[in-house]
Amino acid sequence: MKPGRPARDDAIELSAYLRAMRRGTVAVAVCALVGAIAGVLWTVRTPRVYSSTSAVLVADAPLYLAREGEEGAKWFTIDTEAARLVSAPVLEAARQATGERNIRTKLHIAAVPTTKVLKITYRSTDRRAAEKGATAMTATYLQLRRDEFEARRDDRVELIGQQIATLNARLDETLITGRSTAAKVAEQRATRQAIAAQIAARQTESRQVRVTSAYPGQVLRVGGTTAAERINPLVPPVTGLLIGGLAGLLLAAIRSSRLGTASDLTRLVPGGTVVKLRLHDPDGNRTRSWDPITTGVLGMGAGTVLITPPDRPPGELERAAADELSAALRHHGRRAWVIDQSVLPADTVPAANRRSRTSTVLVTGGGITSEPGSVLAALAGHVVLVVTPRTRQRALAEAVHRAGQVGATVQGVVLLTRPGRLVPAVLRRSI
């Protein structure tokens, strides 16, 4: 058999992709299933998270605190109140109540649309800590808001008192200097009446501010109702599924570069003879299994055949295969010997008895893609390649191409699957 030129290294057929996908389907499915099961087990082992939610109705700020244009005035919005809920005093109160750290990561603040209701949700793996955290935050928030309202009320009363003192000082300054005239008296009276009216207005405002309530709001629901859940329970299974699938793809990619079945050999060695064997099968005589190769060897007459793997030194598999081929040839009446190349001089092969067409020498040698193996193949002229499902497809293609380059004929390819217990090969030196 004279093989043609192998495909270019960068040439990849669509059928190769389809074969890789077909082979990798089981591996991808199994790996993805294992990853998903691992993710489910991880989810089951993850502790449950308890959520406790409290709702607070935020009361409007008193008018004296939100009077536009006044010094120190502040407009309160629901956003500012939400920010107050995660202030340092509130977080410290929750930390002391629960004994936990990283309080901010356990909180979720939300506002009910079109209302003045804030919802505080505290999450923890401890049920009691979740309840205590939400309750402590609510109480601390309302107390802080009340304290601020009272402090600002006191500041407002003090400011009004300062304004009244200033007006009284102005009132004392309304004295007539020089000669008293009717015009000056009338002007003094009008000024004093205006100042007195301002003082009276400030006094009225002060009394109103003093009795104004500093009501901060009220708790609509205390965080006593808790719900247990697992955070993102689908993430570990989906992640495991994806990682397992990727691992399966990687495994399939590795396996796709290996020989899988006899059909791969037929594709890589077009027109060649392929024999699929299981070494030392105890079920019975397998001489007939070698018929496709023995027919070619018998047809070549007396000569030498190199038994070799594509790209590595020969091992027990190749020696055992040579013994079986020798037995098959003897079954057909052909004298055959098995000789290991290591006992021969370098770059030589034993000569068969050319006067007898019943003499064949089988030499087990190194990989044909190596330089010594190529020399042996050229000297022998005939080659039988021995491969396993773990042999790389590229190695077999290169071996067939190298045999063609050195002028050797590939008599066949032996695919050894599931080798059993190996019997050491008996090496016979030609006499």
Buried (B, 14 or more C-beta within 10 A) or exposed (E): BEBEEBBEEEEEEEEBEEBBEEBBEEBBEBBBBBBBBBBBEBBEEBEEBBBBBBBBBBBEBBEBBBEEEEEEEEEBEBEEBBEBBBEEEBBEBBBEBBEBEEBEEBBEBEBEEEEBBBBBBBBBBBBEBBBBBBBBBBBBBBBBBBEBBEEBBEBBBEBBEEBBEBBEEBBEEBEEEEEEEEEEEEEBEEBEEBBEEBBEBBBEBBEEBEEBEBEBBEBBBBBEEBEEEBEEEEEBBEBBBBBBBBBBBBBBEEBBEBBBBBEBBBBBBEEBBBBEBBBBEEEEEBBEBBBBBBEBBBEBBBBBBBBBBBBBBBEEBBBBBBBBBBBBBEBBEBBBBBBBBEEBEEEEBBEBEEEEBBBBBBBBBBBBBBEBBBBBBBBBBBBBBBBBBEBBBBBBBBBBBBBBEBEBBBBBBBBBEEBEEEEEBEBBEBE
